[in-house]
Amino acid sequence: MPQIRVVVSGTGRMGKEVLAAVCGDPDLEPVGVLEKFSAEEYVSLPDGSGLVHLDKDPRALFSRARPDVVIDFTNAEWTPHVVKAALDSSVRLVIGTTGLSEDLLSDLERGCEEKGLGAVAASNFAIGAVLMMHLAKVAARHLDHAEIIELHHNQKLDAPSGTAIATAKGMLASRGRPFVEASTQKEMISGTRGGSLDGIAIHSVRLPGLVAHQEVIFGGTGQTLTIRHDSTGRDSFMPGVLLAAKEVMNRSELIRGLDKLIGL
């Protein structure tokens, strides 16, 4: 079976981690890097195996590198340009960017259906985080009070995280009704109770030293249940990313969430 040709979008910390993971997988072949601030035509691969195309123009890079898949972990301003160019060039997508609009995802969904292309968009690619979200949906059917605390590094642009929002929405869908929210008579500091989504209070922490962490705390009469996941390194996301890059080759539609790829 020929290797899957992969372009990595972004040269930040996640982009570098993804490129290294692609280089280390025998089923994948890195053929290009997309970076909107690039000035060079080529970039060295992290394993020292050679050079690949580097470009700031998605269409030009897709034409030169002829990828099967583009993996994008950038930001909500840049990702739409990658999505449009990928659909026009019949390149499959794996997207880990959070904060994307529902309009963009709906457009991607329609584009995948029209062209018969596979794509995966997920708020979190760590297998443990996906299991945490699944268990939270199970617990949501049985306990009436819940809060979410998500903790990330201080350079994360959006709050709350995409994982926290996806977790809360999954819990609400599983439960079928809002949670019971504790009423606070007086907030001594505005915003202390965090944001709220149908009775689920969501709190965001941003500190240097953190990577990606989340706990979902349920409360009931005389008991609490805490479900927590910690990513202590960006390598925790790579098994899910590599799985998605291979699985999109067998799909002809947009898959939202990694859970559908691991049988949940």
The 8 nearest C-alpha neighbors of each residue, nearest first, counted from 0:
[[1, 2, 26, 3, 27, 25, 4, 245],
 [2, 0, 3, 26, 27, 4, 28, 25],
 [1, 3, 26, 27, 28, 4, 0, 25],
 [2, 4, 27, 28, 67, 5, 26, 1],
 [3, 5, 66, 28, 67, 29, 30, 27],
 [6, 4, 29, 68, 66, 69, 30, 28],
 [5, 7, 31, 69, 32, 30, 29, 66],
 [8, 6, 32, 70, 69, 33, 18, 71],
 [9, 7, 33, 71, 32, 70, 34, 6],
 [10, 8, 14, 34, 73, 11, 33, 7],
 [9, 11, 14, 15, 34, 12, 8, 13],
 [12, 10, 14, 13, 9, 15, 73, 16],
 [11, 13, 15, 14, 16, 10, 233, 9],
 [14, 12, 16, 15, 11, 17, 72, 233],
 [13, 15, 10, 9, 11, 17, 16, 12],
 [14, 16, 18, 12, 13, 17, 10, 11],
 [15, 17, 13, 19, 14, 18, 20, 12],
 [18, 16, 20, 14, 19, 15, 13, 21],
 [17, 19, 15, 21, 20, 16, 14, 22],
 [20, 18, 22, 16, 17, 21, 45, 15],
 [21, 19, 17, 23, 22, 18, 16, 24],
 [22, 20, 18, 24, 23, 19, 27, 17],
 [23, 21, 19, 20, 24, 18, 29, 28],
 [22, 24, 20, 21, 19, 25, 46, 27],
 [23, 25, 21, 26, 27, 22, 20, 28],
 [26, 24, 27, 23, 2, 28, 22, 21],
 [25, 27, 2, 24, 3, 28, 1, 245],
 [28, 26, 3, 2, 25, 24, 21, 4],
 [27, 29, 4, 2, 3, 5, 30, 22],
 [30, 28, 5, 4, 31, 6, 22, 21],
 [31, 29, 51, 5, 6, 64, 4, 28],
 [32, 30, 52, 6, 51, 53, 29, 64],
 [31, 33, 53, 7, 6, 8, 52, 34],
 [32, 34, 8, 54, 55, 9, 53, 7],
 [35, 33, 55, 9, 37, 36, 54, 8],
 [34, 36, 55, 37, 33, 56, 54, 9],
 [37, 35, 34, 55, 38, 54, 33, 39],
 [38, 36, 34, 55, 35, 39, 54, 53],
 [37, 39, 36, 40, 54, 55, 53, 35],
 [40, 38, 41, 37, 53, 54, 42, 52],
 [39, 41, 53, 52, 54, 38, 42, 37],
 [42, 40, 52, 53, 51, 39, 50, 43],
 [41, 43, 50, 51, 53, 52, 44, 40],
 [44, 42, 50, 49, 45, 51, 47, 41],
 [43, 45, 47, 46, 49, 50, 48, 42],
 [46, 44, 47, 19, 43, 18, 22, 48],
 [47, 45, 48, 44, 22, 19, 23, 49],
 [46, 48, 45, 44, 49, 43, 50, 22],
 [49, 47, 46, 44, 50, 45, 43, 22],
 [50, 48, 47, 44, 43, 51, 46, 42],
 [49, 51, 43, 42, 44, 41, 52, 48],
 [52, 50, 31, 41, 30, 42, 53, 43],
 [51, 53, 31, 41, 40, 32, 42, 30],
 [54, 52, 41, 32, 40, 31, 33, 42],
 [53, 55, 33, 56, 60, 34, 37, 40],
 [54, 56, 35, 34, 37, 33, 36, 57],
 [55, 57, 59, 54, 58, 60, 35, 33],
 [58, 56, 60, 59, 84, 61, 81, 55],
 [59, 57, 61, 60, 84, 56, 62, 88],
 [58, 60, 62, 56, 57, 61, 63, 54],
 [59, 61, 63, 57, 62, 58, 54, 64],
 [62, 60, 58, 65, 64, 63, 59, 57],
 [61, 63, 59, 60, 65, 64, 58, 88],
 [64, 62, 60, 61, 65, 59, 52, 58],
 [63, 65, 61, 66, 30, 60, 62, 31],
 [66, 64, 61, 62, 63, 67, 4, 60],
 [67, 65, 4, 5, 68, 64, 6, 61],
 [66, 68, 4, 90, 5, 91, 3, 65],
 [69, 67, 91, 5, 90, 66, 92, 6],
 [68, 70, 6, 92, 5, 7, 93, 91],
 [71, 69, 93, 7, 8, 94, 92, 6],
 [70, 72, 8, 94, 73, 95, 93, 7],
 [73, 71, 96, 95, 94, 14, 9, 13],
 [72, 74, 96, 9, 71, 78, 77, 8],
 [75, 73, 76, 77, 96, 78, 72, 97],
 [74, 76, 99, 78, 77, 98, 96, 97],
 [75, 77, 74, 78, 79, 80, 73, 99],
 [78, 76, 74, 79, 80, 75, 73, 81],
 [77, 79, 81, 80, 75, 76, 74, 82],
 [80, 78, 82, 81, 77, 83, 76, 103],
 [81, 79, 83, 78, 82, 77, 84, 57],
 [82, 80, 78, 84, 79, 83, 85, 57],
 [81, 83, 79, 85, 80, 84, 78, 86],
 [84, 82, 80, 86, 85, 81, 79, 87],
 [83, 85, 87, 81, 58, 86, 82, 57],
 [86, 84, 90, 88, 82, 87, 83, 89],
 [85, 87, 89, 83, 88, 84, 90, 82],
 [86, 88, 84, 85, 89, 83, 90, 58],
 [87, 89, 85, 86, 90, 84, 61, 58],
 [90, 88, 86, 87, 85, 91, 116, 114],
 [91, 89, 85, 67, 68, 88, 86, 92],
 [92, 90, 68, 118, 117, 116, 67, 69],
 [93, 91, 118, 69, 68, 70, 94, 119],
 [92, 94, 70, 119, 118, 120, 71, 69],
 [95, 93, 120, 71, 96, 70, 119, 92],
 [94, 96, 72, 121, 122, 120, 71, 97],
 [97, 95, 72, 94, 73, 74, 75, 71],
 [98, 96, 161, 99, 122, 95, 75, 74],
 [97, 99, 75, 161, 100, 157, 96, 74],
 [100, 98, 75, 97, 101, 103, 96, 104],
 [101, 99, 102, 103, 98, 104, 75, 105],
 [100, 102, 104, 103, 105, 99, 106, 98],
 [103, 101, 105, 100, 104, 106, 99, 107],
 [104, 102, 106, 100, 105, 101, 107, 99],
 [103, 105, 107, 101, 106, 102, 108, 100],
 [104, 106, 108, 102, 107, 103, 101, 109],
 [107, 105, 103, 109, 104, 108, 110, 102],
 [108, 106, 104, 110, 105, 109, 111, 103],
 [107, 109, 105, 111, 253, 106, 110, 104],
 [110, 108, 112, 106, 107, 111, 113, 105],
 [111, 109, 107, 113, 112, 108, 106, 114],
 [110, 112, 116, 252, 108, 114, 115, 109],
 [113, 111, 115, 109, 110, 252, 114, 108],
 [112, 114, 110, 111, 115, 109, 116, 108],
 [115, 113, 111, 116, 112, 110, 89, 86],
 [114, 116, 251, 112, 111, 113, 252, 117],
 [117, 115, 251, 111, 114, 252, 91, 118],
 [116, 118, 251, 250, 247, 252, 91, 253],
 [119, 117, 253, 92, 247, 91, 93, 254],
 [118, 120, 254, 93, 253, 255, 94, 92],
 [121, 119, 94, 255, 93, 256, 95, 254],
 [122, 120, 256, 123, 95, 255, 257, 119],
 [121, 123, 162, 161, 95, 97, 256, 124],
 [122, 124, 121, 125, 162, 128, 95, 129],
 [125, 123, 239, 236, 240, 126, 257, 121],
 [126, 124, 236, 128, 127, 235, 123, 239],
 [127, 125, 129, 128, 124, 130, 239, 236],
 [128, 126, 130, 129, 125, 131, 228, 229],
 [127, 129, 131, 125, 130, 126, 228, 132],
 [128, 130, 126, 132, 131, 127, 258, 133],
 [129, 131, 133, 127, 128, 132, 134, 126],
 [132, 130, 128, 134, 129, 133, 127, 135],
 [131, 133, 135, 129, 130, 166, 134, 128],
 [134, 132, 130, 136, 135, 131, 129, 137],
 [135, 133, 137, 131, 136, 132, 130, 138],
 [134, 136, 132, 138, 133, 137, 139, 131],
 [137, 135, 170, 139, 133, 134, 138, 173],
 [138, 136, 134, 135, 139, 140, 133, 173],
 [137, 139, 135, 140, 141, 136, 134, 142],
 [140, 138, 136, 170, 141, 137, 174, 142],
 [139, 141, 174, 138, 137, 142, 173, 136],
 [140, 142, 139, 138, 143, 137, 174, 219],
 [143, 141, 139, 219, 144, 140, 138, 217],
 [142, 144, 178, 179, 219, 141, 145, 218],
 [145, 143, 218, 179, 217, 178, 142, 180],
 [146, 144, 217, 216, 199, 218, 143, 147],
 [145, 147, 200, 199, 216, 201, 215, 217],
 [148, 146, 215, 201, 214, 202, 216, 200],
 [147, 149, 202, 214, 213, 201, 203, 215],
 [148, 150, 213, 203, 212, 204, 202, 147],
 [149, 151, 204, 212, 203, 211, 205, 213],
 [152, 150, 211, 205, 210, 209, 204, 212],
 [153, 151, 209, 206, 207, 210, 205, 154],
 [152, 154, 205, 206, 207, 155, 151, 209],
 [155, 153, 152, 156, 205, 207, 151, 206],
 [156, 154, 153, 157, 152, 151, 205, 158],
 [155, 157, 154, 158, 153, 74, 98, 160],
 [158, 156, 155, 159, 160, 98, 97, 161],
 [159, 157, 160, 203, 156, 155, 161, 98],
 [158, 160, 203, 157, 163, 161, 164, 202],
 [159, 161, 158, 163, 162, 157, 164, 149],
 [160, 162, 164, 122, 97, 163, 165, 98],
 [161, 163, 165, 122, 160, 164, 166, 123],
 [164, 162, 166, 160, 161, 165, 167, 159],
 [163, 165, 161, 167, 166, 162, 168, 160],
 [164, 166, 162, 168, 163, 167, 169, 161],
 [167, 165, 163, 169, 164, 132, 168, 162],
 [168, 166, 170, 164, 169, 165, 163, 171],
 [169, 167, 171, 165, 170, 166, 172, 164],
 [170, 168, 172, 166, 167, 171, 136, 165],
 [169, 171, 136, 167, 173, 168, 139, 172],
 [172, 170, 174, 168, 173, 169, 175, 167],
 [173, 171, 169, 175, 174, 170, 168, 176],
 [172, 174, 170, 171, 136, 175, 169, 140],
 [175, 173, 140, 171, 172, 176, 139, 170],
 [176, 174, 172, 173, 171, 177, 140, 170],
 [175, 177, 174, 171, 178, 172, 197, 173],
 [178, 176, 197, 198, 171, 179, 175, 174],
 [177, 179, 198, 143, 144, 180, 199, 197],
 [180, 178, 144, 198, 143, 181, 177, 199],
 [179, 181, 198, 178, 182, 144, 199, 200],
 [182, 180, 183, 179, 144, 198, 200, 199],
 [181, 183, 180, 184, 185, 179, 192, 198],
 [184, 182, 185, 181, 186, 192, 180, 191],
 [183, 185, 182, 186, 181, 187, 192, 189],
 [184, 186, 183, 187, 188, 182, 189, 191],
 [187, 185, 188, 189, 191, 183, 184, 190],
 [186, 188, 185, 189, 191, 190, 184, 183],
 [189, 187, 186, 191, 190, 185, 192, 193],
 [190, 188, 191, 186, 187, 192, 193, 185],
 [189, 191, 193, 192, 188, 194, 186, 187],
 [192, 190, 193, 189, 188, 186, 187, 202],
 [191, 193, 190, 194, 200, 202, 186, 201],
 [194, 192, 202, 190, 191, 201, 200, 195],
 [193, 195, 201, 200, 202, 192, 196, 190],
 [194, 196, 200, 199, 201, 198, 197, 193],
 [195, 197, 199, 198, 200, 194, 167, 201],
 [198, 196, 177, 199, 195, 178, 171, 180],
 [197, 199, 180, 178, 196, 179, 177, 195],
 [200, 198, 196, 146, 195, 145, 197, 201],
 [199, 201, 195, 146, 194, 193, 147, 198],
 [202, 200, 147, 194, 193, 148, 146, 195],
 [201, 203, 148, 193, 147, 149, 194, 200],
 [202, 204, 149, 159, 150, 148, 158, 205],
 [203, 205, 150, 149, 151, 206, 202, 148],
 [206, 204, 153, 151, 152, 150, 203, 207],
 [205, 207, 153, 152, 209, 208, 204, 151],
 [208, 206, 152, 153, 209, 205, 154, 151],
 [209, 207, 206, 152, 210, 153, 151, 231],
 [208, 210, 152, 151, 207, 206, 211, 150],
 [209, 211, 152, 151, 231, 230, 232, 208],
 [212, 210, 151, 230, 150, 229, 209, 152],
 [213, 211, 229, 150, 228, 149, 230, 151],
 [214, 212, 149, 228, 227, 148, 150, 229],
 [213, 215, 227, 148, 226, 147, 216, 228],
 [214, 216, 147, 226, 225, 146, 227, 148],
 [217, 215, 225, 146, 145, 224, 147, 214],
 [218, 216, 145, 224, 223, 144, 225, 142],
 [219, 217, 223, 144, 222, 145, 142, 224],
 [218, 220, 222, 142, 223, 221, 144, 143],
 [219, 221, 222, 218, 223, 142, 143, 144],
 [220, 222, 219, 223, 218, 224, 217, 142],
 [223, 221, 219, 220, 218, 224, 217, 142],
 [224, 222, 218, 217, 219, 225, 216, 221],
 [223, 225, 217, 216, 218, 226, 222, 215],
 [224, 226, 216, 215, 217, 227, 214, 223],
 [227, 225, 215, 214, 131, 216, 224, 228],
 [228, 226, 214, 213, 225, 215, 131, 229],
 [227, 229, 213, 212, 128, 214, 131, 127],
 [230, 228, 212, 231, 211, 213, 227, 128],
 [229, 231, 211, 232, 212, 235, 210, 228],
 [232, 230, 210, 229, 211, 233, 209, 235],
 [233, 231, 234, 230, 235, 210, 211, 236],
 [234, 232, 235, 236, 13, 16, 230, 231],
 [233, 235, 232, 237, 236, 16, 238, 20],
 [236, 234, 233, 125, 237, 232, 230, 238],
 [237, 235, 125, 124, 234, 239, 233, 238],
 [236, 238, 240, 234, 239, 235, 241, 20],
 [239, 237, 241, 240, 236, 242, 235, 125],
 [238, 240, 124, 242, 237, 241, 236, 125],
 [241, 239, 237, 243, 242, 238, 124, 244],
 [240, 242, 244, 238, 243, 239, 237, 245],
 [241, 243, 239, 245, 240, 244, 246, 238],
 [242, 244, 246, 240, 245, 241, 247, 239],
 [245, 243, 241, 242, 246, 247, 240, 93],
 [246, 244, 243, 242, 247, 248, 241, 3],
 [245, 247, 243, 248, 249, 244, 242, 250],
 [248, 246, 117, 250, 249, 118, 245, 244],
 [247, 249, 246, 250, 245, 117, 244, 91],
 [250, 248, 247, 246, 251, 117, 245, 116],
 [251, 249, 117, 247, 248, 252, 116, 246],
 [250, 252, 117, 116, 115, 111, 112, 249],
 [251, 253, 117, 111, 112, 250, 116, 118],
 [254, 252, 118, 108, 119, 117, 111, 255],
 [255, 253, 119, 118, 256, 120, 252, 259],
 [256, 254, 120, 121, 119, 253, 257, 259],
 [257, 255, 121, 258, 120, 254, 259, 122],
 [256, 258, 260, 259, 121, 124, 261, 129],
 [259, 257, 263, 261, 260, 256, 129, 262],
 [258, 260, 257, 262, 261, 263, 256, 254],
 [259, 261, 257, 258, 262, 243, 263, 246],
 [262, 260, 258, 259, 263, 257, 126, 129],
 [261, 263, 259, 260, 258, 257, 130, 129],
 [262, 258, 259, 261, 133, 260, 130, 257]]
